[in-house]
Amino acid sequence: MRKIHFKIKRFDGNKEWYQDYQLAYEKGKTILWALTSIREQFDPTLVFTSACRHAICGSCGVKVNGSSYLACKTSLDEVLDTFKTDYLTFEPMGSFEVIKDLAVAWEPKMEKMEKVKPWLIPSVEGDVEGGFIQSEEDFHHIASPTDCILCGICASECNQLAVNDGTYLDPFILNRAYRFAVDSRDGSPEEHIRPVIENELWKCMHCMQCATSCPKGIPLTEQVAFLRQESIRMGEVNNQGAKHAFAFVNDVRTKGRLNETMLPIKTDGLFKTATTKVPFALRMIKKGKINPFHMPKAVEGIKGVQEIYKYAEEVENR
Amino acid sequence: MLKYDVVIVGAGGAGMMSALYASKDPNLSVAVLSKIFPTRSHTGAAQGGINAAMGYRDATDSIEKHFRDTVKGSDFLADQDAVEFFTTHMPELISELDYMGVPFSRDENGRVAQRPFGGASSPRTCYSADKTGHVILHALYEQCLKNKVNFHNDWYLLSLSVDKGKFQGLVAMDIRTGEIHAIQAKSVVIATGGFGRVYWSRTTNAINMTGDGTAACFDVGIPIKDPEFVQFHPTGLASTGVLLSEACRGEGGYLINKDGERFMARYAPEKMELGPRDLVSRSIETEIKEGRGFGDGMGSYVLMDLRHLGKEKIMERLPQVRELAMDFEGVDLITDPVPIRPSCHYMMGGIHVSDYKTCATPIEGIHAAGECCAVSIHGANRLGGNSVADVVLFGKYAGLGARDTAKKRSFTDAKKLQQDAENWVKKFKKMREKKTGINMFEIRDKMAETMWYNVGIFRTEKEMQKACDTIEVLLEQFKEAYIGDSSEKYNMAFINYVEIGNLLKLAKAVAMGAINRKESRGSHSRGDYPTRDDEKFLKHTLIHNEGKKYRLEYSPVTITKYQPEERKY
C-alpha cells in the first residue's frame, strides 16, 4: 500500500523538533484532511488551526515543503505531484510568531495593520442613516481586494518580509490600504496611503510570490504599483524608490534603454553611491558586468519608444 | 481576578456588533473573548445575503411583507412581535453597515443591490457577490480595530457562574497559556454561534460550531428553546459536508444511486431533482437507508451527475461549484459525478431569549444574540438571508441591552465564581494526567452517527428513542473519556473534550425536543406524525437542565397579526 510520509515541525513554546507520521494514501484528499487524520488517529497533541474548511475563514495556512498553502483548499495529490515525492514536510508559515506547532499569532500583524487605518473614513457624501450611493463601477474597484481572508500566505511567501527588519508592511496590509484608498466612499485616501509610504513601500521587489500564491487570486502586486503611483501623485518624489523609478523612466524615454552606470547615482546621489556602492561596482566591472565608460546611445526605434510614452501619458490623463 | 463591566463571548457578527455598541459608553470596560481569531468566525461563511426591505429593487416591497414572509417561513412558530421589530429595524441597519464600509454589490442607481431569495415575496436580499457574510465580518472587525475593542483571542468560555439567580461572571481559559481565569462581570453577551456539529461530519458548519455558549447557559438554568428545529441542505459534499449550491439541480443535474438509477423518479416523478429541499434530502437518505447508496455508515453518499450538461455549460453556469468540487472532493464535474449527501445547515433553536428588545435571558445579566439563541424570529424554519440579518441586528440590541444592564447592576460577590474556576483548574489537571480511557473522538463520532440516522432529516418515535438511549450511554462513556495530551499550553485536546461534552448535552436536548413534538412543522419532519398540529403544538419547546434529567415545558407563541394557515409556496 502506498504510504505518505509526513514530517511536521513541532514547537511547544520552548523546544523545536520534527516529528514523523505516516498515512495510507487516499485519492482526492486535502492537506487539512492529512492534518486532521494525524491528530485524531495518532497524535492529539498536534496543534494547527482550522475552522470553515472551505477557504473563507483563512485559519489554515501552512508551509508544505517550503511553500505556503491554505490546507483546506489544497489537494494532497496536487502537492505530491508538484514536489514529485511522497515525503512532505509541514512547517508553520514564515514571517509569523509561532505559538505552538503550526499555530501562529495574528495580534502583532494586526497592530501593524492599524498603521494604515484599515477602516472606512467616510466621505461627506454619505451618512449613517442613508448610507452611500456608489456606482457599480466603483464597487468593482473594491470587489477583489475585499476577497482577502487574512490567511497570511502572502506574508509567508513575501521575500522582502523574509529579510526586512519588520518595518515593511505585509502584502495583506498593503491590500487593506489599497482597498480603502480606492473606495469611492472613503473621504481621506491619503490617510491610508501615507503610512504605506512611510513604511518602505518601495521595497517590494516584484518577485510576485504574494500574488501567485494568494488563494483568492488578489492581484497584490498591481496594488503595490498603484500605491506607488499615488505616492508620486501626492508629491512623494524625494525618496530612493521614486528616484530609482524616475531614473528608469527618464533613461528609457531619452535612450530607449538603461544607463546602468548612472542608475545608482540617480537613485542615491553621488555621495552615497561613492561611499556605499563603489566596491560593489568594482566587482561588477571586474566580472565584466558593467563598463563604466560605455555611455549608451539611443536605440534604433527611439521614436517609437517615445510614442509609447506619449500614448501612456494620454491614457493616464484621461 | 479579571473584572469587566461587560464581557462578550464570541467575535462573529453578533459578538462584534455587541462589542461596538456596548463600548459606545466610554465609562464601561468591555472585553470580547473568542476561542479563535475574530475574522475566522462562522459569520464569514454566509454567502447569499442579508434581508432588509429597502425597496430598491422592488418598490412594492415593505417591512410588512418581510414580516409576513418570515412568519410564514417559520411555519408560524416565530414570535411575531420580535419578527416585526426585526424587519422594522433592518433597513436602517443596512445603511449603517454601508456607512461602516461593507462593500455591497450595487444596482444601476448606485444603491445597495438586492436579489430574490427562497421564501421571499420580493427581491429584498442585499448582498456582496457570494461573500456577504465574509465582508460584513471583516467590516465589523475593522470597526472594532478603529474603536479599540479589547479582544482576548484564543480564550475559551468554560462556564458561567450564577448563584441564587444572580450572575457573577464567567470562567474562561487562555488557551495559549493554559491559565484558567475567573472573570467578574456585570453583564455578558453570549454570541457563540450554532451547534450544527452535533452531526459532526454531516454539517456545513465550521468545525468549531460546538454550542459552547448555549451549553454554558443551559448549565446555569436558562432553558433551550426549540432545539428540535434543524435546517438541512440536500447537497453537501460527501466527505466534508461543504455546501454545493442549489444551482446544480437548477441547471439540470441528476441524482444517481448505486444501481445507476435517477432515483428521484420514485419520490417526485414530475419534478424529479427539482423537488423542494426537504423532499430531496429525505429521498437521498431513503436511498442510503435502503442500501442503494455508495460507501458505508457516515461515509455513505449518492452521486450528483452533471456530465450531460457538457463542459461549456458547466464552465459558464457553474464555475464556482466546479471549483468547490475539485478543491474539496477532488472531483471534476466535467468528467466525473460528485459524491453528495444532505448536510445540517442551521440551528433555529438555542438559548431562550425572553426579551427581544434587549436580548435578555431569564437570568439578569446574561444576554444572547445570533445562532446560539432563539429570540425567536426563525421559528420552525429560517429563511435564507435572515441569519446574517439576525446576527447583526440582535447583536446590536444585545450590546445595548448588556450595556444598560451593566449600568444598573453592581459587581456581586464572587464566591461561586472563584469556586467554579477552582473546579475547572482541578478538572484540567485531572484530564491532563489521565493516561487511559475512551477515545473522545470515537464518542463524538458515535453521537453524530446516532443523531444523523435517528434525529436527522426524517424522524420517527422508535428511531429517536434509539438516539436518546445511545446519547445516555455516550454521556456515561464521556465520563471515562481520555484526551491524550498532558500539556498545559495550547492544549487543544482539552478544548475539544469540553466541546464534545457541550455537543452531547445539546444533542440530548435536540432529541428530547424532537421526540416530544408529535407533529411535522417546518424543518421538523416526522414520518409518524406527517402534518402540523396547531391545536397541540403551536408552542415553543423549553428544555431545562436539571442535572442528569432534563425537564420539558412549553411556552406560548406570540401571535400579533398572522393567524396560522397552511404553508404553501
Chai-1 contact restraints between the chains, C-beta under 6 A:
chainA,res_idxA,chainB,res_idxB,connection_type,confidence,min_distance_angstrom,max_distance_angstrom,comment,restraint_id
A,G13,B,K489,contact,1.0,0.0,6.0,A-B,restraint_1
A,G28,B,G330,contact,1.0,0.0,6.0,A-B,restraint_2
A,E40,B,F441,contact,1.0,0.0,6.0,A-B,restraint_3
A,P44,B,G484,contact,1.0,0.0,6.0,A-B,restraint_4
A,P44,B,D485,contact,1.0,0.0,6.0,A-B,restraint_5
A,P44,B,A493,contact,1.0,0.0,6.0,A-B,restraint_6
A,T45,B,D485,contact,1.0,0.0,6.0,A-B,restraint_7
A,V47,B,Y490,contact,1.0,0.0,6.0,A-B,restraint_8
A,V47,B,M492,contact,1.0,0.0,6.0,A-B,restraint_9
A,A51,B,R40,contact,1.0,0.0,6.0,A-B,restraint_10
A,A51,B,A206,contact,1.0,0.0,6.0,A-B,restraint_11
A,A51,B,N208,contact,1.0,0.0,6.0,A-B,restraint_12
A,C52,B,A45,contact,1.0,0.0,6.0,A-B,restraint_13
A,C52,B,A206,contact,1.0,0.0,6.0,A-B,restraint_14
A,R53,B,T240,contact,1.0,0.0,6.0,A-B,restraint_15
A,H54,B,V242,contact,1.0,0.0,6.0,A-B,restraint_16
A,I56,B,G44,contact,1.0,0.0,6.0,A-B,restraint_17
A,I56,B,A45,contact,1.0,0.0,6.0,A-B,restraint_18
A,I56,B,H134,contact,1.0,0.0,6.0,A-B,restraint_19
A,C57,B,R40,contact,1.0,0.0,6.0,A-B,restraint_20
A,C57,B,G44,contact,1.0,0.0,6.0,A-B,restraint_21
A,S59,B,R40,contact,1.0,0.0,6.0,A-B,restraint_22
A,K73,B,D327,contact,1.0,0.0,6.0,A-B,restraint_23
A,S75,B,G330,contact,1.0,0.0,6.0,A-B,restraint_24
A,I99,B,R176,contact,1.0,0.0,6.0,A-B,restraint_25
A,K100,B,Y490,contact,1.0,0.0,6.0,A-B,restraint_26
A,W106,B,F37,contact,1.0,0.0,6.0,A-B,restraint_27
A,E114,B,L145,contact,1.0,0.0,6.0,A-B,restraint_28
A,P118,B,E142,contact,1.0,0.0,6.0,A-B,restraint_29
A,W119,B,E142,contact,1.0,0.0,6.0,A-B,restraint_30
A,W119,B,K146,contact,1.0,0.0,6.0,A-B,restraint_31
A,L120,B,G101,contact,1.0,0.0,6.0,A-B,restraint_32
A,P122,B,Y99,contact,1.0,0.0,6.0,A-B,restraint_33
A,G126,B,Y99,contact,1.0,0.0,6.0,A-B,restraint_34
A,V128,B,E96,contact,1.0,0.0,6.0,A-B,restraint_35
A,V128,B,Y99,contact,1.0,0.0,6.0,A-B,restraint_36
A,G130,B,S95,contact,1.0,0.0,6.0,A-B,restraint_37
A,G131,B,S95,contact,1.0,0.0,6.0,A-B,restraint_38
A,G131,B,D98,contact,1.0,0.0,6.0,A-B,restraint_39
A,G131,B,Y99,contact,1.0,0.0,6.0,A-B,restraint_40
A,F132,B,D98,contact,1.0,0.0,6.0,A-B,restraint_41
A,I133,B,G110,contact,1.0,0.0,6.0,A-B,restraint_42
A,Q134,B,R106,contact,1.0,0.0,6.0,A-B,restraint_43
A,Q134,B,G110,contact,1.0,0.0,6.0,A-B,restraint_44
A,S135,B,G110,contact,1.0,0.0,6.0,A-B,restraint_45
A,E136,B,R106,contact,1.0,0.0,6.0,A-B,restraint_46
A,F139,B,R106,contact,1.0,0.0,6.0,A-B,restraint_47
A,I142,B,P103,contact,1.0,0.0,6.0,A-B,restraint_48
A,T146,B,P103,contact,1.0,0.0,6.0,A-B,restraint_49
A,T146,B,V135,contact,1.0,0.0,6.0,A-B,restraint_50
A,L150,B,T39,contact,1.0,0.0,6.0,A-B,restraint_51
